[in-house]
């Protein structure tokens, strides 16, 4: 009975907290993975959790923090299943940055300059945004959001110092950055392709890549389709190189156009 009443008390307390609220409390524990916090108004046990990237942006998680220290943090998630409030002290320490990011609306167009190209994405220094205390730019573009077409390296799409306009996708509270899309402001070649293409249609294309299960053929600007191994020839084929090579010009038949998965299935043998 006591556990039930305790759980009810936790849920009642959590129900009073909303995302964006400023919460005050006392650090109860500091570990390599973050901190637990006893929140004001509920002293039975720590309900606040500061993750490794939601604490002070210093070299190590929890650096500069100690048990018993008073903190003010912003609630970025209320998890009733885990009976905890995910907190961010970064939000309170870098208030100008957080307020700027919270004002942004999905679909809003932001401009800036490419600040850095990393192996995991591209940073953008936004014209109207403050500097980021850790990263070279407040804006960030993941590789899938750089272009509709396939590319080998991000430098094939953008370069440091280049001016770009992007669509704002979401506020990444984990890293304190604006997730952006460069491709959202570009025409979607797949939509154009599907409007004028039907199953059974014969297309000309160029072989761009060989894989163990088939070959990819570019049939339009930015559009590549897969010719499965079984559709390369009427006779059994063990490897695509037995039939085609990269850069070969071929005729293919459209077997399937999957709009949701953005996939085109082709056949060489039926052409």
Phi, psi and omega in degrees: 000321182296322179293322179297314180296323179294318179296321178296321179295320178297314182295322178297318180293315181297328181293344179273353184256135178242150175302130183102345178292146172271123182248140177246149181186189183238132180296123181261329182204143177236123178229178178294337182263005178135209183222151169252145188228132172274113186279145176300133180101348178212094185264000184298317178198160181293127176247345180270140179229126175252114182288172184298332179254003180257358177270197178302135182281075178244190186294316184237148177303131177082357180298133181087358178247150178214157180301135181094349181286139178275137179224158170238126184221158179265137176285120179251351175193140175244112185253102181289329180295320180265359180055054180207160176244121177278124186246157176227114173279341176300325182295328181270330180284331182239062188298321181299316179297313184295319180294322177298313183293324181290337180281341183290144181245137177306133182097346179294142181265125180240144180242154179181194180238141178297120184265327182196147175245117181246173181289348183245000179157189185236129177267140180234127174275109185283141183301315186261005184260156176285169175287150176270137183290345182239311187268160181287352178200154180283331180270149179217133179243121174285160183303316180299336182267005179281319186203153174286332184268157180287140178218156182273325184217145181300331179292348174286342184253315181225167176222154181301133182094346181292138176281134180222152171242132185226161174265133178284128181262307182195162176270113178274098183288340180294317182252355182065052183216164178263116176283128187238162174229122175276322184290338182298336180263009178250149177301137179278108183296334181290320178297318178296319181296315183292332180294328184245017183233138179234154175298135182097349180287142178264130181233154172261142180204177181240133178291124184252335184200140175251134178230163183305331184260005179159205182220144176263136181234128176276116184253353176198168181298114180083005182240120175238138178241159180258129170259108181294156181308322182287345182254011179279324181204162179288326177279152179303139181234132179267332180215141182300333181295346177288341185243316185225164175230157176303136180087355176295140173267126185223161172256136182225157176254136178285117180264325183201142173234106182262103185293316184296318181267001179052052184232139178240127178253130186237164175226130176270320184294329182281351178271000000 
